[in-house]
Amino acid sequence: MHRNPDGSWDKARLPSRHTTIGPAKAPHRSYYYAMGLGTRDINLPFVGVAHCGNQSAPCNTALERQAHAAAEGVKTAGATPREFSTITVTDGIAMGHEGMRSSLASREVIADSVELSVRGHAYDALVGIAGCDKSLPGMMMAMLRLNVPSVFLYGGSILPGRLDGQDLTVQDVFEAVGQFSAGTITEERLCQVEQHACPGDGACGGQFTANTMALVSEAIGLALPLSSALPATYLDRDDYARASGAAVVRLIEQNIRPRDICTRKAFENAAVVVAATGGSTNAGLHLPAMAHECGVEFTLRDFAEICARTPYIADLKPGGRFVAKDMGEAGGAPMLIKTLLEGGYLHGDCMTVTGKTLAENVADVKWRDDQEVIRPITNPLSPTGGVVGLWGNLAPDGAIVKVAGLKHIKHRGPARVFDGEDACFNAVEARDYKEGDVLVIRYEGAKGGPGMREMLSTTAALYGQGVENIALITDGRFSGATRGLCVGHVGPEAQTGGPIALVKDGDIITIDAETGAITLEVDDAELARRKADWKPRKTNYQSGAIWKFAQMVGPVHLGATTHPGAAGETHVFADI
């Protein structure tokens, strides 16, 4: 569509015409000459190569290398790459203190910053490279918002750590903190675990949020097949980066855009893959946010309904035995997708960035008997997905719980209420709770936190102490590494007057992950009396980026987004 008969590019309908074509654009072109481009380079399509490379955490340290390789792929395929970077807030380091309030807000900053750079410089296409929990969805949100031809590339998982012949992930370190506080391991052992768990570059190694969203990128069609499989340290990843750069140039030629790929059926495919792998509950937040960007209606309830009818077939940590490296060696997303397609759980006719359908991409993939990570559809780990939605008078807008590998999926007990995670963590460290309790952490929602912190420090400490007959409920979030009966995303959140704000110590709460119910056993009249005495809390964040996020952020069951999305559009950037 954008080629002339002689094979040269016709930029008459590409955004970069606004910065490169005609006498009036001489000042703009002068900047490109200053950076070493020639006239021929300037007359080609411009491809933004966005990455989240930095030294914040190992998730991000291999991204700049892969961005350089992607730029090579763009150039070899006949377009002009323009590399730029954006931020990351890494949850493993932000966890358990005030820094975690920056995490979810960073997803919006990543999407906004990529959008602004592409808009400001009028790029025609985008390769996005990300490696951390919020940077993956943030990068894909930007692609769907801009709707220029785009290819996503995951930066790769970390290799597993090794200690005493066992694989380790960062989850083991968090849980070792709980074991130490319980007196079951020594401080010397804790130090050994922390020093061996993370051996180099790459995102956290289990089926936590980063690897969950990496598989989503392939299942939803925005990433090349098998591109999420190799660990970050493997230099062969650079071949996928070059291929991603070449693929985006083909998408410009074919005028295939993210919204052509990410249809309602594609979002359903993404949810199936999350459920089948026991993936992170955060997918229930990020998929609605991505859908919001492109005008697809896909809520927490849609996500939960798909999980309820999808078998759990990938034996991955935290609920299972294997890490992301093992998943890649077992055949990665293509093997998983082929298995689910043959079982009738995926829409095979969805378009992908290869220019082929999902089914065509995996047509030649063969089942492998030599691997144990992915189970046959006929022999699942459980008949329903690893993530369950809950509704009831405590969560009218819904809540979510990860049940992969969990036996304790029903609970009834008295509430122990904490206004904020810190108070609960202190109580857990001191073992100031009783078995059978329901620990309620509130005012940790998107508005009330602000920022919707993850609770891995608290949940891992509980697990490390060996307590099973206990439940935890929050209007905040849980890490993809959380295990145990932990209910997150309770909505409406406390700061907006949701029922979780009205719970008192001793109230009986029932959780049933089989039927999808969560009930506060307090009658409506009493709740109404409590509501009359309630008022929102004033947070410590009355200025700055987190204040801005709290003012704008919407309901969690719709993705905790901060702008009107496709519904409010009067134009799409790709068509300027």
Number of C-alpha atoms within 10 A of each C-alpha: 10 17 13 10 8 6 8 12 18 16 19 11 14 21 23 24 22 18 19 24 16 10 8 11 13 12 11 14 19 12 11 16 13 9 8 8 14 12 11 9 17 19 18 21 26 28 29 26 26 27 31 29 26 17 11 14 20 23 29 27 22 26 29 21 16 26 31 20 21 31 26 20 26 30 20 15 17 17 27 25 27 19 18 17 20 19 18 29 24 24 22 21 12 16 20 19 14 14 15 23 25 22 25 27 27 22 25 25 22 27 24 18 19 28 19 14 16 29 17 10 16 22 26 31 30 30 32 33 29 33 33 30 32 27 32 31 28 28 32 28 28 26 30 29 26 28 23 29 29 31 32 29 31 35 39 33 31 28 28 26 21 16 13 6 7 8 17 23 25 21 24 20 23 25 24 26 26 26 22 19 20 19 11 14 14 14 15 9 13 19 13 13 22 18 14 17 23 22 15 18 22 28 33 30 32 33 29 27 27 32 29 26 32 28 29 28 25 28 31 27 31 27 27 24 24 16 27 30 26 25 24 29 17 15 13 11 24 22 15 24 31 22 20 29 34 23 24 31 29 19 20 23 13 14 15 21 24 27 20 18 21 26 20 18 17 25 25 23 27 26 28 29 32 32 31 32 29 32 37 30 32 26 27 29 24 30 24 25 28 27 25 25 25 25 20 19 14 21 20 23 21 17 27 25 17 23 25 20 15 26 28 30 28 28 25 24 25 25 22 18 15 21 26 29 21 24 25 20 12 21 20 23 24 27 21 26 28 23 22 23 18 12 13 11 21 25 17 21 13 22 23 28 28 21 16 13 18 28 20 15 20 19 11 10 14 12 15 11 10 7 13 15 24 28 19 18 21 10 12 18 23 15 16 22 30 29 30 29 29 27 21 16 18 26 23 16 21 24 31 32 26 29 25 29 20 14 10 15 16 16 18 20 19 20 23 20 22 19 15 20 24 17 13 23 22 12 14 21 18 11 14 10 15 14 11 16 20 29 23 26 27 25 28 26 32 31 27 23 28 28 28 30 31 31 28 24 23 28 27 25 25 27 20 21 22 14 14 15 17 21 28 21 26 32 33 30 27 29 24 27 26 28 23 26 25 22 27 28 32 29 26 23 28 29 23 18 15 20 21 26 25 19 23 16 13 13 15 18 22 20 24 17 22 14 12 18 20 26 18 22 15 16 9 10 9 10 14 13 11 15 15 8 8 12 12 12 12 9 13 9 15 11 8 8 13 21 17 16 23 21 12 13 19 17 19 29 26 22 23 25 26 17 14 12 17 17 12 10 13 7 10 14 18 20 12 13
